[in-house]
């Protein structure tokens, strides 16, 4: 079972796609920081029941203060990345900057398309269902890599 830590964007996108429950059926031990959980607003009660919430201690905060973080990272993002580094967890995030940071710091990191592919591979969802839901999200989410989304949907539709 893979041990992963997830940012708010992943939870929100999966909720909007109506695939959040399917995410928790993957063979992952899914965690997040208490501060990421606080960012989830309306979906917090749903996620809180399913995810392993990792507290951030005063020691953690002291150690985090010693790290030269890129300016765009929010405090919740920093807590998630710090915990990923300390516990050697795979990072799941929708932010390219976080993926770049993971690569620079020898952490495995993946985004939404990786999760959707895992849902298909692990038979949590059917390829056509994932394609339909991704098409809807692409229409509302300007941050997704459109060309890669189209490429993945073509692969999934042919499977």
C-alpha positions in Angstrom: 0.0 0.0 0.0 1.4 3.4 -1.0 1.5 6.1 1.7 0.5 9.4 0.2 -0.1 13.0 1.3 -2.6 15.1 -0.5 -3.2 18.8 -1.0 -6.5 20.6 -1.0 -6.7 21.0 -4.8 -6.8 17.2 -5.3 -9.6 16.8 -2.7 -11.6 19.7 -4.3 -11.2 18.5 -7.9 -12.1 14.9 -7.0 -15.2 16.2 -5.1 -16.2 18.3 -8.1 -15.9 15.3 -10.3 -17.9 13.2 -7.9 -14.9 10.8 -7.6 -13.8 11.6 -4.0 -15.1 8.3 -2.5 -13.5 6.4 -5.3 -10.2 8.0 -4.4 -10.4 6.5 -1.0 -10.9 3.0 -2.5 -7.4 3.1 -4.1 -4.7 1.0 -2.4 -3.2 4.1 -0.7 -2.9 5.2 2.9 -4.1 8.7 2.3 -3.0 11.5 4.6 -3.0 15.3 4.8 -2.0 17.9 7.2 -4.4 19.4 9.7 -3.8 22.8 8.0 -4.7 21.4 4.5 -7.9 20.0 6.0 -8.9 23.4 7.3 -8.7 24.7 3.6 -11.5 22.4 2.5 -14.5 24.3 3.9 -17.7 22.6 2.7 -16.1 19.2 2.0 -14.0 19.1 5.2 -16.6 16.9 7.0 -16.5 14.3 4.2 -12.7 14.2 3.9 -12.1 14.3 7.6 -14.0 10.9 8.0 -11.8 9.2 5.4 -8.3 10.7 5.6 -5.5 10.3 8.1 -5.0 13.8 9.4 -1.4 14.4 10.6 -1.0 17.0 13.3 1.8 19.5 13.0 3.8 19.9 16.2 5.7 22.9 17.6 8.9 20.9 16.7 7.6 20.6 13.1 6.9 24.3 13.0 10.4 25.1 14.2 12.0 22.8 11.6 9.7 24.2 8.8 10.9 27.7 9.7 14.5 26.7 8.8 13.5 25.7 5.2 13.9 28.2 2.4 10.4 27.7 0.9 9.4 29.1 -2.5 7.3 32.2 -2.0 4.1 31.0 -3.7 3.6 28.1 -1.3 0.9 28.7 1.3 1.4 27.6 4.9 -0.8 24.5 4.4 1.2 23.6 1.3 4.4 23.9 3.3 3.1 21.7 6.1 2.1 19.0 3.6 5.5 19.1 1.8 7.4 19.1 5.1 5.4 16.1 6.4 6.0 14.3 3.0 9.7 14.8 3.4 9.9 13.7 7.0 7.7 10.6 6.5 8.9 9.9 2.9 5.4 10.0 1.5 4.3 10.3 -2.2 2.8 13.8 -2.8 -0.4 14.2 -4.7 -1.0 17.8 -5.8 -2.6 19.7 -8.6 0.2 22.4 -8.5 3.1 22.3 -10.9 5.3 24.2 -8.5 4.8 21.6 -5.9 5.7 18.8 -8.4 8.9 20.7 -9.2 9.7 21.1 -5.5 9.2 17.3 -5.0 11.5 16.5 -7.9 14.2 18.9 -6.5 13.9 17.3 -3.1 13.8 13.6 -4.3 10.1 13.0 -3.4 7.7 11.2 -5.7 4.9 13.5 -6.7 1.9 13.2 -9.0 -1.2 15.1 -10.0 -4.9 14.5 -10.8 -4.3 12.5 -14.0 -2.1 10.0 -12.1 -5.0 9.5 -9.7 -7.6 9.1 -12.4 -5.4 6.6 -14.2 -5.0 4.7 -10.9 -8.7 4.6 -10.5 -9.0 3.0 -13.9 -6.1 0.6 -13.4 -7.4 -0.5 -10.0 -11.0 -0.9 -11.4 -12.4 1.7 -9.1 -14.0 3.5 -12.1 -14.6 2.7 -15.7 -12.6 4.5 -18.3 -15.6 6.1 -20.0 -16.8 7.4 -16.6 -13.5 9.0 -15.9 -13.3 10.6 -19.3 -16.8 12.1 -19.0 -16.0 13.5 -15.6 -12.6 14.8 -16.7 -14.2 16.6 -19.7 -16.5 18.4 -17.3 -13.7 19.4 -15.0 -11.5 20.6 -18.0 -14.3 23.0 -18.9 -14.2 24.6 -15.5 -10.6 24.3 -14.5 -8.1 26.4 -16.4 -5.1 25.0 -14.5 -5.3 21.5 -16.0 -2.8 20.7 -18.8 -5.4 20.5 -21.5 -3.3 18.7 -24.1 -2.2 16.0 -21.6 -5.9 15.6 -20.5 -6.9 15.1 -24.1 -4.1 12.6 -24.6 -5.1 10.6 -21.5 -8.8 10.6 -22.4 -8.0 9.2 -25.8 -5.9 6.4 -24.2 -8.7 5.7 -21.7 -11.4 5.7 -24.3 -9.5 3.1 -26.3 -9.1 0.8 -23.4 
